[in-house]
Structure formats: structure tokens, C-alpha cells
Amino acid sequence: MRKYKAFGVGLLLAILGSACAPQAEDQVQTLEDNGLTEEQVEAADEIPSSALDFADVDLPTVSEGLEPHPFVSPPVTTDSAEVTPSANLNGEPLLRESSPRVLGPQGRRKKLVVDMVSAAYRLTNRSQWQFPEEGSNAPAQNGLAYSYGAKDPKIRQKPPAGNCTEEVHGLDCSGLINQAARAAGVPLVVGPAAYQGTTEAWDGVLPSAWKVHAEDVLGSELESGDIISWGFHIGILARGSDGKLHVLQSNGTSARSCKNACSNECIKNRGPTRGPRSFYFADAVTAFGSDYTVVRLVAELAPEWDFSVRCVGESKALATLKIKLDENENWSFSQSAQGVTAQGKKFALAVQGLYDSGKRSISGKVASGSFDLKMDFDDSGYFKIPGAKLPEIGCAALEGRWVSGSP
């Protein structure tokens, strides 16, 4: 695992146990922000929770056979997950045999996104968090509360910061992100939100063996698993199958600036308009503003790939071409192969193409056909190549398959 950068270590040690806000007044300007303003708290209170069903969330498929685990706030681990699949999602045997098989960079990134979003979703699902009254200062709860400075929803406690005194099970905004990351095996710092929303915070703790890193997203379509930060507030994005974007977050007040209604404000923190819940993206922008940043976790591109071609309906590849994707070559590639079928018919194959680093896609031409794929896999499985054919050997249509050479 990579070591924390010097700044990350100092920050972590200084703010352990803190939230979107400080535990000590003198930390406000140096380490923490002040959380939501009264106006933002009120604006968020007016926003209804979005209608998000986890079954409809647009999430990547982890073709290596791993499933998202339920949120249990597990001990953090940095070991690479090992699985022993015999086929990819399409049921095709893996080209490279290894037992056990370590997830490739794309598979690891997909599992990371699925685990984080599923954990965040469960935190916002009020029906999953029912607590009976445990005394005059420990009220019954229908869902997790907003608890300023809280990082562990399993613990009933007085908010570690701010002026509320009720003992509740809850989280603040950075606590939700911390718990989502921990559920995916990433020991992200507990806060503040402004730091969690940086590439430095994630790159300092993502295991180097995963070959996954964080990038700032500028002008791209937002995706499930993206981390959105307003500096004073943070959440994780989930896109529904209907295309609508949701922000999974925890909103509420520290009651630090309230004058005469602190008790009422603290009671609201465990009500239906506060705590971990989901907003439609447009509503979140209305409440918190359009000045936000987005961080995305991306997989490193493998430099070497196998591109296999076969006739549609056949189980055996005609040829497997070795492709190298090199930035020094402007990401372009060209490779050819010749062979003889089992029936003694000769054929020749040539593939030319280009990797688009901005779109993270690969396109090319082969045997009069062309393809254009988003490079979000370690093994694409066979896909039909539109227009591709080899009539000289009786092949009316061709399929291609890309497999990473360095999982």
C-alpha cells in the first residue's frame, strides 16, 4: 500500500474523529470548514429525498464474478481480491489461466465503485437503520441522524462537535464518504470534506497494486461513483437507469450558530429531511451552489493487449494479435497476421486503430469492418464487429475480443 503523503499524515492525525467541521474552535481556519450555513441548511430541508431504487442504479458489472457486499463497516484491508473464475460475463473461457486470478485494474475499479455506491445507498436507506429509545437523551430513530463530527453509524453518541447534545446514531457528510470508502477497503481520511474531495486524498490511500487512481473530472458526463465536493459539503453520485443523477450525502446542522432554537434544530437532525439521504443532482446544486468539483476513480490503462478474431458461430479464434498502446506513438496501433484454417484455406488479417485517452475508448478497422469501444474492461468478451468478414474462407461475419496483457 502507498504511504500517506506527508500532508495527508499530518492532516489525518490532526483531525481524527472530526467531521465536516472541527472539534476545537481554533481548527476552523486551519483544518476544517464550518459545514453548511443556516441558509443552506434551510434550503436542504426544503428538498425532498430523491426516489432512488438501488436495483435501478446504473453501476458497472464486475465481470470477474464478484458481487457488492452489504455495508458492515469492515476492517480496512489493502490486499488485492483474488477470485477463481473460469469464464467472463459472456460465459467464455478466460484466455489467460491463473488460479487464483487477481482482479485487473478495470475489474478492481468497477468493484470499488459498486461497493462504495452500495454502501452509501444503504446508509441513506432509513428502513435499514431503526433504533428504539434508550433513555431520555437517547431517542428512538427512524433512519440515521445528521451528527456533526460522527464517523461510525453503529455508535450512539453525542455529536463530537457542535452544540447538539442528544445521543444518536448518525453521520455527517464526510463521515458518509469515509464509511463508503471503508466498505470498499479504502482507508480514506475521516475528513474534512474539502480534503476528501481532492485527488491527493484518494491517491494517498488507494493500494498501488490495484492500479487505480483519482482524477479531476472537467467537462465530462458524470457517472455513478464520482465524488462531488462543494468544499464545505461532499457526496457520492449515483445515476439511475432513467438517466437521472442522484447525490448520496448527509445534510444537517452543527447548531453552532443557533441562538434560541438549538434544541429544535438538533431534533430536526434526526428527522426525515436531514441525515444520510439522496438528492436529485439539480436539487443539490440549488441548495449548495454550482461551484463544485468532481473526482473520479479511474483504472490505469494496460499497455499490452491481445486482440482475438473469430468467425461468428465458431469457438476458436482465427488469430490473436499482440497490440501495444503507447502514448509515444500517439496511441495508434497497427498489426497483421496470416493463417490457414482447418480446411486449408488461407486468410490474412490486419487491424489498425487508435486509443482516445480523453474518451477512454478504442476504435479501429479490421477486415472491412470497424469497432468503437469504451475501454472499461480487462476482458471485453467477444463482440460482433460491424461490417467485418472474410468471404475467402466462408466467414460472413467476425467477432473480436480484447484482453488485457497485464491484469
Secondary structure, 3 states (H helix, E strand, C coil): CCCCCHHHHHHHHHHCCCCCCCCCHHHCCCCCCCCCCHHHHHHHHCCCCCCCCHHHECCCCCCCCCCCCCCCCCCCCCCCCEECCCECCCCCECCCCCCCEECCHHHHHHHHHHHHHHHHHHHHCHHHCEECCCCCCCCCEECCEECCCCCCCCCEECCCCCCCCCCEEEECHHHHHHHHHHHCCCCCCCCCHHHHCCHHHHHCCCCHHHCEEEEECCCCCCCCCCEEECCCCEEEEEEECCCCEEEEEEECCCCCCCCCCHHHHHHHCCCCCCEEEEEEHHHHHHHHCCCCEEEEEEECCCCEEEEEEEECCCCCCCEEEEEECCHHHCCEEEEEEEEECCCCCEEEEEEEEEEECCCCEEEEEECCEEEEEECCCCECCCEECCCCCEHHHCECCEEEEEEECCC
